[in-house]
Amino acid sequence: METKSDAAMLWGDLRQNLLAGTRLALFVPVRPLDFRISAAQCAALILVTFALWLAIGVLRQGFPGDVDLGALTAALAGIPILLGACILAARLFGDARLAPAFAVVLVASDPAVLIVENIVESVPDLAALPTSTILEWLFLIWSFAIIVRAQYVLTGWRGRRSALALVLFTALFAALLGIGPRGDLWVAAGDEADEGEERLTQEEVFHRQGRLLDERLAAFTPERRGVADLYFVGVAADSGQDTFYSEVASIKELLDERFDAAGRSVILVNNSATLTEEPIATVSNLRDTLAYLGNTIDTDDDIVLLHIATHGSSDYRLAFELPPLELDQLTPSALARMLADSGIKWKVIVISACFSGGFIEPLKDDNTLVITAADAFHSSFGCSYDSDYTWFSEALYDEGLRETFSFAEAFDAAKKAVSERERAEGYPASNPQIAMGKAMRRKLAALEKRLGAGYVPGPQKKRVITVRRSDSTMVLVKGM
């Protein structure tokens, strides 16, 4: 009688465990006997999970690339924690055979969880949806429910022992989360493969950055007494997408040409292509810029427009990201404090980010106009990788403020345009917000009158500074 080889049995049992683990993860009926329990199977399932994790990373990131040793180390550190919890759980039930059983059943479900996780992450623009935070919580709840079901499938409910084991596995779940979220095991080399690209870790670039902000501020046109000038500070805070840089650069050009801000504008940019051209966007650089303006302009007469473009979170933190730096994130209270400390009286603050409405209350006062791309509970849209503007900023600046000098009128038109676009494309309403102090309303009316009196009407053409990348080179194209 012919018998199966050890290798064939190993592969057969592995397929059976993967199928049973998938049924467990998807809450399809499964029995303890559907699993093949052994130390070899536990090791094989761990190897399969790591191989799948690596393969998904390669498919998503492409070549060339390398294994992220940090992610690998964190994942390897979780293995002894998992095995230790399984041994302790087996002792609670007084059955040593349950230790490898718990390990196999828990690890067998991991490939299915990994696949679902990456399918969800691959959906275009899903991260920008207001449901993204809910989805993250649902995914965590699902992952924990799999652990609970694994225990119940193997042991049923045995009163106090099961309750203690559940506490143990809850601690295991928390410990694995504490080690760190599972990112990509494979990281594309991308721009790092280009030896000619400038990086902040290079000494020359690093020291150049130390001088850039001072140079930009020192180049400001001298303050004009008796003229209510508009000053512009643009902040592109997240280096992960070129959209934010394209947006603030385009807004700067519009304000320079149409709002008499030439020589009185500065942009802070987190982007790998501008490290030697523009000061980087950090909370400290923003604080220093506002403090400089407060000490330089006529604070009783001049107006400062601050525009921040980045990603926002449901806890009202604006993302300031420029790897490998670990930058502070900007909160409403921190921004309110630095504005108060600067001494700037007249302020127009525009925040183009998800959940940016959470900045309204801390920032509004009689001398301030605050405009946000969304309310405190919803996302804003348009920060895809091929966008030149976010939707709201495009409607506010490139459409609204090309037709009027009134920020209030431009906001009303932008809110309507964005609402129509969201409905047409099936997105939930972002609900842009505005808060204008009474004194600021009068101040902006005077600015509108001054700008309108000196403006010569003519055909208005949109000018968008578009970011185009070719390998490691970024080209700015001014589109008419």
Solvent accessible surface area in square Angstrom, and as a share of the most:
residue,aa,sasa,rsa
1,M,232,1.04
2,E,167,0.75
3,T,113,0.66
4,K,154,0.65
5,S,66,0.43
6,D,122,0.63
7,A,61,0.47
8,A,48,0.37
9,M,101,0.45
10,L,68,0.34
11,W,144,0.51
12,G,25,0.24
13,D,41,0.21
14,L,8,0.04
15,R,156,0.57
16,Q,52,0.23
17,N,0,0.00
18,L,49,0.25
19,L,106,0.53
20,A,1,0.01
21,G,0,0.00
22,T,49,0.29
23,R,87,0.32
24,L,0,0.00
25,A,0,0.00
26,L,95,0.47
27,F,97,0.41
28,V,53,0.30
29,P,104,0.65
30,V,16,0.09
31,R,145,0.53
32,P,60,0.38
33,L,138,0.69
34,D,24,0.12
35,F,9,0.04
36,R,95,0.35
37,I,69,0.35
38,S,44,0.29
39,A,81,0.63
40,A,58,0.45
41,Q,5,0.02
42,C,13,0.08
43,A,52,0.40
44,A,15,0.11
45,L,0,0.00
46,I,27,0.13
47,L,125,0.62
48,V,38,0.22
49,T,9,0.05
50,F,37,0.15
51,A,60,0.47
52,L,45,0.23
53,W,12,0.04
54,L,61,0.30
55,A,47,0.37
56,I,24,0.12
57,G,0,0.00
58,V,33,0.19
59,L,151,0.75
60,R,108,0.39
61,Q,74,0.33
62,G,26,0.25
63,F,156,0.65
64,P,81,0.51
65,G,22,0.21
66,D,97,0.51
67,V,47,0.27
68,D,51,0.27
69,L,127,0.63
70,G,50,0.48
71,A,22,0.17
72,L,48,0.24
73,T,89,0.52
74,A,31,0.24
75,A,29,0.23
76,L,88,0.44
77,A,45,0.35
78,G,9,0.08
79,I,37,0.19
80,P,84,0.53
81,I,65,0.33
82,L,23,0.12
83,L,67,0.33
84,G,30,0.28
85,A,8,0.06
86,C,1,0.01
87,I,86,0.44
88,L,92,0.46
89,A,0,0.00
90,A,3,0.02
91,R,183,0.67
92,L,59,0.29
93,F,7,0.03
94,G,65,0.63
95,D,38,0.20
96,A,87,0.67
97,R,188,0.69
98,L,17,0.08
99,A,18,0.14
100,P,51,0.32
101,A,8,0.07
102,F,1,0.00
103,A,2,0.02
104,V,0,0.00
105,V,0,0.00
106,L,20,0.10
107,V,11,0.06
108,A,1,0.01
109,S,5,0.03
110,D,38,0.20
111,P,12,0.07
112,A,11,0.09
113,V,12,0.07
114,L,2,0.01
115,I,76,0.39
116,V,48,0.28
117,E,28,0.13
118,N,17,0.09
119,I,105,0.53
120,V,56,0.32
121,E,93,0.42
122,S,74,0.48
123,V,69,0.39
124,P,115,0.72
125,D,66,0.34
126,L,29,0.14
127,A,92,0.72
128,A,14,0.11
129,L,41,0.20
130,P,23,0.15
131,T,63,0.36
132,S,21,0.13
133,T,45,0.26
134,I,102,0.52
135,L,63,0.31
136,E,114,0.51
137,W,157,0.55
138,L,97,0.48
139,F,49,0.20
140,L,55,0.28
141,I,105,0.53
142,W,51,0.18
143,S,20,0.13
144,F,57,0.24
145,A,32,0.25
146,I,5,0.02
147,I,20,0.10
148,V,53,0.30
149,R,43,0.16
150,A,0,0.00
151,Q,8,0.04
152,Y,131,0.50
153,V,23,0.13
154,L,27,0.13
155,T,12,0.07
156,G,22,0.22
157,W,152,0.53
158,R,114,0.42
159,G,33,0.32
160,R,186,0.68
161,R,116,0.42
162,S,0,0.00
163,A,41,0.31
164,L,67,0.33
165,A,0,0.00
166,L,53,0.26
167,V,100,0.57
168,L,36,0.18
169,F,2,0.01
170,T,58,0.34
171,A,56,0.43
172,L,6,0.03
173,F,33,0.14
174,A,59,0.46
175,A,39,0.30
176,L,62,0.31
177,L,82,0.41
178,G,67,0.65
179,I,58,0.29
180,G,29,0.28
181,P,128,0.81
182,R,81,0.29
183,G,43,0.41
184,D,35,0.18
185,L,7,0.03
186,W,29,0.10
187,V,70,0.40
188,A,29,0.22
189,A,25,0.19
190,G,46,0.45
191,D,49,0.26
192,E,130,0.58
193,A,61,0.47
194,D,51,0.27
195,E,158,0.71
196,G,69,0.66
197,E,20,0.09
198,E,75,0.34
199,R,85,0.31
200,L,15,0.07
201,T,97,0.57
202,Q,58,0.26
203,E,131,0.59
204,E,143,0.64
205,V,4,0.02
206,F,120,0.50
207,H,98,0.44
208,R,62,0.22
209,Q,20,0.09
210,G,62,0.59
211,R,125,0.46
212,L,0,0.00
213,L,15,0.07
214,D,96,0.50
215,E,66,0.30
216,R,73,0.27
217,L,9,0.04
218,A,81,0.63
219,A,79,0.61
220,F,24,0.10
221,T,55,0.32
222,P,108,0.68
223,E,35,0.16
224,R,87,0.32
225,R,185,0.68
226,G,74,0.71
227,V,42,0.24
228,A,20,0.16
229,D,0,0.00
230,L,0,0.00
231,Y,3,0.01
232,F,1,0.00
233,V,0,0.00
234,G,0,0.00
235,V,0,0.00
236,A,1,0.01
237,A,0,0.00
238,D,13,0.07
239,S,25,0.16
240,G,51,0.49
241,Q,14,0.06
242,D,22,0.11
243,T,0,0.00
244,F,1,0.00
245,Y,13,0.05
246,S,1,0.00
247,E,0,0.00
248,V,0,0.00
249,A,9,0.07
250,S,0,0.00
251,I,0,0.00
252,K,59,0.25
253,E,25,0.11
254,L,2,0.01
255,L,0,0.00
256,D,29,0.15
257,E,110,0.49
258,R,25,0.09
259,F,0,0.00
260,D,48,0.25
261,A,0,0.00
262,A,57,0.44
263,G,33,0.32
264,R,9,0.03
265,S,15,0.10
266,V,4,0.02
267,I,8,0.04
268,L,0,0.00
269,V,1,0.00
270,N,2,0.01
271,N,1,0.00
272,S,36,0.23
273,A,36,0.28
274,T,6,0.03
275,L,6,0.03
276,T,29,0.17
277,E,97,0.44
278,E,33,0.15
279,P,0,0.00
280,I,17,0.09
281,A,0,0.00
282,T,18,0.11
283,V,13,0.08
284,S,62,0.40
285,N,28,0.14
286,L,0,0.00
287,R,109,0.40
288,D,76,0.39
289,T,0,0.00
290,L,0,0.00
291,A,40,0.31
292,Y,73,0.28
293,L,0,0.00
294,G,13,0.13
295,N,134,0.69
296,T,56,0.33
297,I,11,0.06
298,D,26,0.14
299,T,35,0.20
300,D,104,0.54
301,D,36,0.19
302,D,0,0.00
303,I,0,0.00
304,V,3,0.02
305,L,0,0.00
306,L,2,0.01
307,H,0,0.00
308,I,0,0.00
309,A,0,0.00
310,T,3,0.02
311,H,60,0.27
312,G,16,0.15
313,S,45,0.29
314,S,55,0.35
315,D,86,0.45
316,Y,65,0.25
317,R,114,0.41
318,L,1,0.01
319,A,19,0.15
320,F,0,0.00
321,E,70,0.31
322,L,8,0.04
323,P,100,0.63
324,P,91,0.57
325,L,65,0.32
326,E,173,0.78
327,L,34,0.17
328,D,105,0.54
329,Q,55,0.24
330,L,0,0.00
331,T,28,0.17
332,P,16,0.10
333,S,80,0.52
334,A,33,0.26
335,L,0,0.00
336,A,27,0.21
337,R,156,0.57
338,M,5,0.02
339,L,9,0.04
340,A,69,0.53
341,D,99,0.52
342,S,11,0.07
343,G,44,0.42
344,I,8,0.04
345,K,77,0.33
346,W,24,0.09
347,K,19,0.08
348,V,0,0.00
349,I,1,0.00
350,V,0,0.00
351,I,0,0.00
352,S,2,0.01
353,A,3,0.02
354,C,13,0.08
355,F,17,0.07
356,S,1,0.00
357,G,9,0.09
358,G,14,0.13
359,F,1,0.00
360,I,20,0.10
361,E,120,0.54
362,P,61,0.39
363,L,8,0.04
364,K,93,0.39
365,D,70,0.37
366,D,74,0.38
367,N,38,0.19
368,T,0,0.00
369,L,0,0.00
370,V,0,0.00
371,I,0,0.00
372,T,0,0.00
373,A,0,0.00
374,A,0,0.00
375,D,15,0.08
376,A,20,0.15
377,F,152,0.63
378,H,61,0.27
379,S,2,0.01
380,S,12,0.08
381,F,9,0.04
382,G,12,0.11
383,C,18,0.11
384,S,33,0.21
385,Y,169,0.64
386,D,117,0.61
387,S,26,0.17
388,D,36,0.19
389,Y,9,0.03
390,T,8,0.05
391,W,26,0.09
392,F,3,0.01
393,S,0,0.00
394,E,45,0.20
395,A,7,0.05
396,L,0,0.00
397,Y,0,0.00
398,D,1,0.01
399,E,67,0.30
400,G,6,0.06
401,L,0,0.00
402,R,16,0.06
403,E,133,0.60
404,T,23,0.14
405,F,22,0.09
406,S,14,0.09
407,F,4,0.02
408,A,29,0.23
409,E,100,0.45
410,A,0,0.00
411,F,6,0.03
412,D,92,0.48
413,A,54,0.42
414,A,0,0.00
415,K,74,0.31
416,K,136,0.58
417,A,36,0.28
418,V,5,0.03
419,S,34,0.22
420,E,81,0.37
421,R,95,0.35
422,E,4,0.02
423,R,167,0.61
424,A,88,0.68
425,E,96,0.43
426,G,67,0.65
427,Y,49,0.19
428,P,57,0.36
429,A,63,0.49
430,S,2,0.01
431,N,56,0.29
432,P,4,0.02
433,Q,55,0.24
434,I,63,0.32
435,A,19,0.15
436,M,35,0.16
437,G,10,0.10
438,K,153,0.65
439,A,12,0.09
440,M,0,0.00
441,R,134,0.49
442,R,162,0.59
443,K,27,0.11
444,L,16,0.08
445,A,56,0.43
446,A,61,0.47
447,L,3,0.02
448,E,59,0.27
449,K,159,0.67
450,R,78,0.28
451,L,13,0.06
452,G,36,0.35
453,A,91,0.70
454,G,66,0.63
455,Y,66,0.25
456,V,128,0.73
457,P,111,0.70
458,G,40,0.38
459,P,123,0.77
460,Q,76,0.34
461,K,117,0.50
462,K,91,0.39
463,R,54,0.20
464,V,26,0.15
465,I,13,0.07
466,T,12,0.07
467,V,14,0.08
468,R,126,0.46
469,R,96,0.35
470,S,72,0.46
471,D,135,0.70
472,S,20,0.13
473,T,77,0.45
474,M,26,0.12
475,V,72,0.42
476,L,74,0.37
477,V,71,0.41
478,K,117,0.49
479,G,30,0.29
480,M,136,0.61
